[in-house]
Amino acid sequence: MSCSSESNANSDQINQKTFTVQTVDLHLRSFHEYLEVTGTLKARNQIDLIVEEGGILKSVRIDKGKFAKKGDTLAVLENRVLRAQYDEAIATRNQAELDLKSKKVLFEKRAIPENDYLSSLYGYERAQAAYDLARARYDKLFIIAPISGFVNNRYYDFGAYAMPMTPIYDLVDNVRLKVRSGVAERFLTDINKGTMADIKFDAFPDLRITAPVSFVARSIDPKNRTFQIEIEIQNENGQLAPEMVANIKLLRRSYENKIVIPLDALVESEEGKFVFIDEENIAKKVIVNILAVYEDSVLVEGLEENQRLIVLGQRELTEGDALEVIL
């Protein structure tokens, strides 16, 4: 009989074991769920200036590494054939103009028939058209910047013959840049034009830019099942460069007045995910429904404000265990 009493006493001591835990009080707060992707910087405009009329590179007025304004002459080519044709067109037009003026005076005095005057007029118009063509071709020897931007490269050396339809300059408008990235198709309904993005760069760890998404493609790339987004950003001091890698954090969803718990507080079982709360120094098991996860925080349903969530020691517990709470 005494052995049985001793056994029951030992059993009671085991059942009354106290577990040391740490808790936090639950309060309603906001929660932001983000989507993190990698993107690439692209210039707003980056163009190769094409040689339209071949010629020898005789003059470089703005070289690579310099900034050019729209309309600036970057280089001049020499083509003696085009120059000769242009000079001939000037002379022919001047002669036709002189002849037209003379014929007009004579026609007004009725000294020549109307056909002679009209023939002179049409001759002048042909000469003017030939001049316009020769002038247009000759002007192509002057390489003009169509936009303002940074001269990134020059492909021909002095004295080299620049072939028609080949690039001679690489011009980059990098005052504003576009961050371009692909986002998995399952997030298509989450990302819209105006969605805020937080952008950082491996090359500049201290630089952080916040800007809205400016473009969202509404088609999916069949190769990688992503859709394209773009974010326009300023590059005021010119430190950012095209093709630089950008780390993008997109705001996917925002919640207000919700219960948010640490990720480590969750315990998994065959029944699902649950947590323990301290209810008058007794462990109570509560199954929760996970709504969103970001980094080490979880938005859940199933808990209430002002409950005491066990965040340390919970993995050793079973429901009903006695608790000793430490700060």
SVG drawing of the C-alpha trace seen along z (x, -y; Angstrom):
<svg xmlns="http://www.w3.org/2000/svg" viewBox="-10 -96 53 98">
<polyline fill="none" stroke="black" stroke-width="0.4" points="0.0,0.0 2.8,-2.4 4.4,-1.6 1.2,-2.6 1.0,-5.9 4.7,-6.7 4.0,-6.0 1.0,-8.3 3.0,-11.0 5.8,-10.7 3.2,-10.9 1.7,-14.1 5.2,-15.6 5.7,-14.9 2.3,-16.3 2.9,-19.4 6.2,-20.2 6.5,-23.9 7.9,-25.1 9.8,-28.3 8.5,-30.5 8.7,-34.0 5.6,-35.8 4.6,-39.0 1.2,-40.8 -0.7,-40.8 -1.8,-44.2 -3.5,-45.2 -1.1,-46.7 -0.5,-47.3 1.2,-44.7 2.8,-45.1 3.4,-42.2 6.2,-42.7 7.4,-40.9 11.1,-41.0 12.5,-40.7 15.7,-41.6 15.7,-44.0 18.1,-45.7 18.6,-49.4 17.8,-50.6 18.4,-54.1 15.2,-56.0 16.7,-56.3 19.9,-54.6 20.4,-54.9 23.1,-54.1 23.5,-57.0 23.6,-55.5 25.7,-56.8 23.3,-57.6 25.8,-58.9 29.3,-57.4 32.3,-59.6 35.7,-60.0 35.6,-61.0 37.4,-64.4 36.2,-66.2 35.0,-65.1 33.4,-67.9 31.9,-66.0 33.7,-62.8 32.8,-59.9 32.6,-60.7 31.0,-64.1 27.4,-65.3 25.7,-66.5 22.6,-68.6 19.9,-67.9 20.9,-69.5 24.7,-69.5 27.0,-68.5 29.0,-65.5 31.1,-64.8 31.6,-65.8 32.3,-63.4 33.9,-64.3 32.5,-63.2 33.8,-65.1 31.2,-63.7 28.3,-64.8 30.0,-68.2 30.4,-68.6 26.8,-67.6 25.7,-70.1 27.8,-72.9 26.4,-72.1 22.8,-72.1 23.4,-75.6 24.8,-76.9 21.9,-75.3 19.3,-76.7 20.8,-80.2 20.9,-80.1 17.3,-78.9 16.3,-81.7 18.0,-84.3 16.3,-83.0 12.9,-83.0 13.3,-86.6 14.2,-87.7 11.3,-85.7 8.9,-87.1 9.8,-90.7 9.4,-89.9 6.2,-88.1 4.7,-91.0 5.6,-93.3 4.0,-90.8 7.4,-90.4 7.4,-86.6 4.6,-84.0 3.2,-82.5 4.7,-79.1 8.2,-80.5 7.5,-81.9 6.0,-78.7 8.9,-76.7 11.3,-78.9 9.1,-78.5 9.1,-74.8 12.8,-74.7 13.4,-76.7 11.2,-74.3 13.2,-71.3 16.4,-73.1 15.0,-73.8 14.0,-70.2 17.5,-69.0 19.0,-71.5 16.9,-70.3 17.9,-66.7 21.6,-67.6 21.4,-69.7 19.6,-66.9 22.3,-64.4 25.1,-66.8 23.6,-67.6 23.8,-63.9 27.6,-64.3 27.0,-66.3 26.3,-63.8 23.7,-65.6 22.5,-64.5 18.7,-63.8 18.4,-63.8 20.3,-65.2 22.5,-62.6 25.9,-61.1 28.1,-60.1 28.9,-56.5 31.0,-55.4 32.4,-56.3 32.9,-53.5 35.1,-55.1 38.6,-56.5 39.8,-59.7 40.5,-59.2 38.4,-56.0 35.7,-55.7 32.3,-55.4 30.1,-53.0 26.4,-53.9 23.9,-52.2 26.5,-51.5 26.6,-53.0 29.1,-55.8 28.0,-56.9 26.3,-55.3 24.2,-58.0 22.6,-57.5 20.0,-59.6 20.6,-58.6 19.1,-61.6 16.1,-59.3 16.4,-55.5 14.0,-52.6 14.2,-49.7 12.9,-46.7 12.1,-43.4 10.1,-40.2 7.5,-39.1 6.0,-35.6 2.6,-35.4 0.8,-34.4 1.3,-37.9 -0.3,-39.6 -3.3,-40.7 -1.2,-42.1 1.0,-44.5 -0.5,-47.5 0.6,-50.8 1.3,-53.0 2.3,-50.2 5.1,-51.5 8.6,-50.0 11.6,-50.3 14.8,-50.0 18.4,-49.3 21.6,-48.7 24.5,-46.3 27.0,-48.9 25.6,-51.7 24.5,-50.0 23.5,-53.3 21.4,-54.5 17.6,-53.8 15.0,-55.0 11.2,-54.9 9.1,-55.2 5.8,-53.9 5.6,-51.3 5.1,-53.1 4.3,-50.2 2.8,-46.7 2.7,-44.4 -0.5,-42.5 1.0,-39.6 3.1,-36.7 6.5,-35.7 6.0,-32.0 9.7,-31.2 9.8,-32.0 6.1,-32.7 6.7,-36.3 5.3,-39.6 7.4,-42.8 7.2,-45.8 9.1,-49.2 9.8,-51.8 11.1,-55.2 13.7,-56.9 15.8,-60.0 19.5,-59.8 20.3,-63.4 24.0,-63.0 24.6,-60.5 26.0,-57.8 23.7,-55.1 24.4,-53.3 22.4,-51.2 22.6,-47.4 23.2,-47.9 21.5,-45.3 18.6,-46.6 17.0,-44.9 13.3,-45.7 10.8,-45.4 7.2,-45.8 4.3,-46.5 2.0,-43.5 -0.7,-44.1 -1.3,-46.3 -3.4,-45.3 -4.6,-47.5 -5.6,-46.5 -4.5,-42.9 -2.7,-40.4 0.9,-39.9 3.1,-37.3 6.8,-36.3 7.4,-33.5 9.3,-31.5 6.2,-31.4 4.5,-29.0 4.5,-25.3 3.7,-22.7 1.9,-19.4 -0.3,-17.1 -3.3,-19.2 -1.8,-22.3 0.0,-25.3 -0.7,-26.5 0.6,-28.6 0.5,-28.6 -0.8,-31.3 -0.4,-31.9 -3.8,-31.8 -3.4,-32.3 0.0,-30.5 -1.4,-27.5 -0.4,-26.7 -3.4,-26.9 -3.0,-25.6 -4.6,-27.7 -4.8,-26.7 -4.2,-29.7 -4.9,-30.5 -2.0,-32.2 -3.0,-35.0 0.4,-36.4 4.1,-36.0 6.9,-38.5 10.4,-38.0 10.1,-37.0 6.5,-38.2 3.2,-36.4 -0.3,-37.8 -2.8,-35.3 -6.4,-34.7 -7.5,-32.9 -5.9,-35.1 -7.2,-38.1 -5.8,-41.4 -4.3,-41.4 -3.6,-37.6 -0.2,-36.6 1.6,-34.8 4.4,-32.4 7.4,-33.1 10.2,-31.2 9.9,-27.7 6.7,-26.9 8.1,-23.8 8.4,-21.9 4.8,-22.5 1.6,-20.5 -1.7,-22.0 -2.4,-22.3 1.3,-22.6 2.0,-24.9 4.0,-28.0 6.6,-30.2 6.8,-33.4 10.1,-35.2 10.7,-38.7"/>
</svg>
